[in-house]
Amino acid sequence: MQENLYNLAFERSVLSSIIFEPSQFDELGTILKKDDFYLPAHQDIFSAMTALMQKEQPLDEEFIKKELQRVKKFDEAVLLEILSANPISNTKAYIDEIKDKSLKRHLLTLTTEIKRVTVEEELPSSDVIDIVERKLYEITQSNQTSDFKDSSKMTFDTMSYIKEMKARGNSVLVGVDTGFSELNKMTTGFGKGDLVIVAARPAMGKTSFILNTVNNLIMQGKGVAFFSLEMPAEQLMLRLLSIQTSIPLQKLRVGDMNDEQWSSLYGAIDKMNSAKLFVDDTGSININQLRSKLRKLKNQHSEIEIAVIDYLQIMQGIGNQDRHLQVSDISRGLKMLARELNIPIVALSQLNRGLESRNDKRPMLSDIRESGSIEQDADIILFVYRDDVYLYKEEKEREKAAKAEGKEFSSTYIEKEEEDAEIIIGKQRNGPTGHVKLIFQKKLTRFVDSSKHAPSFETVFENVDTRSAKINLSNDSISMPPL
């Protein structure tokens, strides 16, 4: 292997320094890993040191020799070379060099792996990309190190944050604007690094709800990344245009509009042409692909302030794990990505059918499909609930039963253009849970702040939980669905 991929003298010096000053291992042992050393014998000595520390035994020549003999990996010549090396006082520069060369070796190994799966195993290109993404992520993650923050650093950063909030004029909004005033009061917005879950049964309007937030942000000039796994980008655009213009969605879909509505539509299109909305409607994507795409987009467009995934259960898993383990990897991956990019990630989620057998069909945390890992990783969990959806469904079932019995049916259900809706805050890691009242305008698929009811909060304060292209969408043009 090329000499620029390792430095045996540096490795000997670091190991020698540990032997002559064992107290250094407490710090170095959290930074260095066995594989960071190139020479197998150096790896064995470092492993022996780790084993001795775990057994609270001295890190001296005799105990290291004894441990190596125990595992039958003792090389006297190598140990003598280390003992004869000069200990160093400034180990950081040496460790940085060792870590850098270790990373290069891992990357070189990855290139060999790419050749193997591409040429020898003849895997499909999509599988090769998945493997590369996963391996590259593992390499970069294993190479990252972090130190503790001391109290003085934390208090300084905290006071800076408090002063920044004060400069905003005591605004309730700290994170990303949800688009709803009462929800902002309850959550202070979606925080940077937060994983937000928006969950509902089908037809409740979870996509419509988050599109209201998206529309509000892009109208403020904020950037939004949207992964639409369920519907084409053009359908999302139609919904956004309906929200903006107040033209019923069905009229937009068939082009049945008067002159005033056409004029309003063209005005909205002009605004959307300069909006910072980026949609990926690939339809099938796994966590590695999503991570790669979002990192690249965020690097190219720093104005991205939020990412949305519609919806979580459609995402593909990696490997042949059970589905609940795949979902666990996905939810944990999304949370880590939110923290890495320092933006909120909102993932939509389906609910189990079981809640429909209850008298009170308002969702609970346990109703989320594969809920264990999702509930644990999420910072905020919101449920979208509209009682009229069930009232309409029950009315249709009564009508069907009456017809089956040959009886006349007189409907008592009155369909409304505007329905009461609730956003139930089922979990909030740093705030209260409760209910927020909204109004759902069916023809526009639009949620608005409630004007009919005073906000009703049943607030339960919880302790902090410890447990692609810009409006070009996916094909460089705004194309309308066929009439």
N, C-alpha and C positions, 0 to 999 in steps of 0.2 A: 504494500500500500504506500502511496506517496507520502514522503516525509512531512509535507505540510498539513497532513491530517492527524498528526500526533506529535507530542514532545515528551519523550521519556524522562528527560532531565527535570522538567517541570513536575511531572508526576512523582518522581523520587523525592523532590524537594518538599512537596506538600505532605507526602506520607511521613517523611523524616520530621517535619515540623510537628505533626500530630504526636509522634512518639516522644519527642523532646518536650512538648507542651501539650499533654493530653486534654487539658481544659478547652482547647480549640475545637475539639471534635463536636462539642455541643452545638456550635454554630456551623461548622463545615459539614457535619452530617446531615443537616437539613437542606444544604445546597447541592452537595455532590451526591451522585449515585454510582453504584458499582460500574454500570456501563459507560460512565464518563471516562474511565481509565482505558487506555488502549491495550496495554500489556495484560494478558490473562493473569499473570502472577501478581500484578498490582491490583487487579480486581479481587483476587483471593485475599490479599492482605487487607484491603479495605473492608471486605465482608467479615474477616476475622475481627477487625476493630469494632465493627457494628455489633457482632455477636457478644464481644466482651463487654461493651457498654450496656447491652441489654441485661447481662448477668451481673453488672456492677463490679466488674473485675478490672484490674489495672491494665492500661494500654502501654505496657512496656515490652521490651524485647522477648523476655522469657515467656510471658503469657501469650503473646502473639504467636511465637514459635509453637507453643503447646497447642493452641487452637488450630493452627494450620496442620500440625501432625495429626490431630484428632480427625480432621476431615480428609487427611491424606493428600494435602496440597502444599506441603512445605517445600520451598526451594531456597536452600541456604544461601546460594550465590546472590539471588535477587534481594534477599533480606539484608545481606551484608552491604550491597550497593546502596540500599536505602539508608542504612545506619551511617554509612560514610558520606552521604550527601549533606551539604550544608543546610541547616534549618534556616527558614526565612521568617522575617518579622511581618512583612506586608504580603500576606497570602492572597489577598483579593485579586491582584493583577494576575497571579499565577492561576487561580481558580477560574477567572474569566477566560483565560487562554485555553485551559483544559475543557471548559464547557463549550467554547466556540468550536474547537476541533472535534469534540464529540458530536455536536450538531451536524457538522459537515459530513462526518462518517455515516450518521444515520440517513442523511439526505442521499449520500452515494449508494447506500444499501437500498433506499427506496427506488432509485433509478434501475437497479438490478431487478427489483421486484416488479417494476412496471414492464420491463422487457420480458420477464418470465410469464406474467399473466397475459400479456399482449401477444407474444409470438409463440411461446411454447404451449400454453394452455388454450390459446385462441379464444379467450373470453370476449363476449360482446363489449363494445366500447363503453356502453353505459355502466356495465359492471366494473370495468377497469377504472373509470372515473370515480365510482363509489369507493373502490379500494384505495385509490390514491388520496382522495379527500380524507378518508378516515385515518389512513396512516400519517398523512401530513399533519392532521390535527393532533394526533397522539404525540407526534414528535415535538411539535411546538408547545403543547401543554406540559410535557415532561421536562422541557427545557426552561420553563418559567419558574422563577423563584420570587418570593416576597418576604419582607421582613415585618416584624411587629411594629405598630405605631405606638409611641410612648404617649403618656398623658398630655404632655405639653403640646405635642403635635396635634392630638385630637381636639384639645380645648381651643387651640388657635383656629383650626379648620371649622370647628363648630361655631365659634364667635363670628368668623367671617361669613358663614352661612346665615346666622341670625341677622347680622347687619345688612346682608343682601336682601333678606326678606323684609326688613324694616324699610329699606329704600324703595321697595315696591308700594309703600303706602298701606301696609298691613293687609294686603290683598289675601283673600282666602285661597287664591290659586297659586300653588307652588309648582306643580308638575304641568304636564301637557293638558290643555283645555279639553274637557270631555264634550263640550258643546251644549251642556245642560247646566243651568245655574245652580239648581238644588243639588245635583249630583256633585258638582264642583265643591259645594260647601261641605258635603259629607266626606269627600275623598281628597280634597285639595288638588285634584287633577291626578293624572297617571304619572307616577314618579319615574325619574330616570333609573334605568336598571330594573324596573318592575316587570314581572310577568303577570299579565292581567288575563283572566279567563272570563269570557262572556258566554254563558251557557243557557240553553233553552230547548224545549221540545220543537219538532218541526212546525213551521207556519207561525211561530210566535213572533218572528221578526228580528232575530239576532243579527242577521246580515244588514237589514235595514237600520237597526240601531247603530251599528258601528259605522255605517256609511254616513250617518248624520254627523258623527264625530269627525270622520275623514273630510267631509264637505266643509265643516266649520274650519278645520285646520288649513286646507288648501286655499280657502278664501282669505285667510290671514297671511298667506304667502309661505306657510310652513310646508316642509317636504314630508311625503308619506310613501312608504313602500307597502304594497298590497299583494299578497300571495293568494290568488283566487283559485282554489283547487276544485271548486264546485261549479262555477259558472264562467263563461267566456268574459273577457275584459269588456267587450262591447255591451253586454248586459249590465255590468257595473256602471258603465258610462251612462246608459239610459236611466238608471235609477238616480244617479247624481244629477242629471239634467232635470229629472222630474222634481227632485228636492229643491233645486235652485229656481226653477221657473214656475212651480205650482201647476204645471200641466200634468194631468193624470197620466200615469205610466202607460195605460192601455192605449191612449191617444198617441203617445209618442211612438209606441211599438208599431202602429199601423199608419202613422203619418196623418191622422185625421185631426187637423188643427185649423183654426181660423187665422186670418192675417195677423192679428195681434199676437197669437200664440207662436206663429212662425217667427215673428220679429223678436219675441222674447227668447226663443230657442237660439236664433243666430247670435244674440247678445251673450247668452250663456256659453255657446261654443267658443266665441272669441275669448272669454275669460278662461275657459278650460285649456285653450291652446297654450297659454303661458303658465298653467298650473304646474306645480312640482309634484305631480302624482306619477308613480311608477308601478305598473301592474305586471305581474308574472302569472299567466294563466295556464301554465304547463299542464296542470291536471294531476300529475303524479310526481311527488318529490319526497326525498327523505331528508333527515335532519342534516346530513353532511352537505347535500346539494344546497339546501336552504341557507346553511351557514356560509357556504362559499359565495353564493349569489349576493347575500345581504352584506357581507363584508366588502365585497367588490363595489357594490352600489354605494355604500356608506363612504368608502374611500374616494369615489368619484364625485359624490354629491354630499358634502358635509351638512347640507341643510336638512337632511332626513332626520325627523324628530320622532317618528313612531313607525313601527312595522306591524302589519295585521296579517294573520293567517286564517283563512276561511276554508275548511275548518280542521281542527286538530286530528280527529279520528280518521280523516281521509289520508293523512300523511303516511307514507310507506315506512315500514320498519327496515332495519338492517340485519341481515343474517336470518337464521331460522329459529330465533327465539320465540317463546310464547308471546302472544299479543300484548298481555299486560306488561311484560318486560320491555317490549318495544316502545309502548306508550310511556313507560317510565324513562327510558333513554331520551325520548323525544321531549318530554316536559322538562327534564333536567337540562337537556341541551339548549332549549329555548331560554330557560332562566339564566344559564351561564352566558349565553350570547347577548342577552339583554344587558347584563352587567358589563360584559366586554365592550360593547358598542355604546354603553351609557345612554340607552334609549328605552322607553317602554315597548314591550312586545305584547300585542293583544292577540290571543288565540281564541277562536270561537270553538265551542264544544257542544256535542249532543248530550242529551239526558236520557237516562234509562226509561223504558216504557212503563216500568212498575209504578211510577208516581200517579199514573192515570187511574189506578185502581183505588186511590185514596179519595176520601171526601174532600179534603182540602188539597188541591192539586198544586199549591205553591211549592216550588222546588226547594230541596235541601241539598247540603253538600254531598250526602251519600247518593244522590240521584245522578251524579256525573258518571258517565261511562268510564270504566277503568279509573275510578276516582282516587284511589290511594295516593299514587305518585303526583297526580295533578293537584290534588288538595294540598299536599305537602309543599310542592314547589311554588305554587301561585302566591303572589303577594296580595292580589285582590281577586275575588270571585264575584261576578255579577250575574244574576239570573233575570232574564226577560220574561215577564208573565202578563198575559192578557186573558182575563176571565171570559171574554166574549168568544174566544176560540172554542172553548169547551161548551159554552151555551149553544153555539151554532151546531157543534158536532152532536150534542144531545138531541137537539131539535130534529136533525136529519135522521138520527136513529129512531126516534119516535115516529117520524113520518114513514120510514121504511117498514117498521113493525105494523103500523096501521094499514098500510097498503097490503102487506102480506096476509092480514086477517080480513081483508075486504071491507074495512071500515073507512069512513070519511075522515079526513084529517084537516083540522083547522089550526094553522100555525099561529103561535103567540109570540114568536120571535121577531123582533124588529131589527133589521140590519141597519147599522149606524155607519155614517161616513167617518165619524170620529169616535174612537173607543178609548175607554180608560185603560191605562197600562201601568205596570209597576216595574221598577228596577229594584230588585232585592239584593242588597249587599250581604252576601252570605259569609264572606271572610274579608277582612282587611287587616293586614299585618300591623299596620301603624295607625289604626283609626277605628272608628265605631262601625258596627253593623247596623242595618236598618232598612227602611223602605223609602223610595222616592217615587212620587206620582208623576206620570207623564201622560200625554195624549198621543194616540196613534192615528194618523190620517191615512186611511186605507188606500184611497185612490192614488195617493202620492208616495206611498210606502215611507212616510215621514213621521218621526217622533218629534214632538215639541214639548217645551215646558208646560206643565198643567196650568190652565187658566180657569178651570172649573172647580178645582179643589185646592184648599190650602195644603201645603206640603205636610205630610204626616210621617213623622219619624218615630219609630219604636226603637230607640237607640240603646244598644247594649255595648258599653265600652269594654273592650277586651285588652288584656295585657299584650305587649309585643310578643308575637309568636316566636318561640324559641325552637320549637321543633325544627323586455325590460326596456324600457326607455321612456323618456319623459313624455307623457300623454300620448306618445306614439303607441303606447300599450305594447302589444306583442308583435305587431306587423307594420309598424311605421305609418299607420294611418288610422283615422277614426272611421271605421266602417259600420254601417247600420245593418242589423239583421235583415234578411230578406222579408219583404212584405208578404 
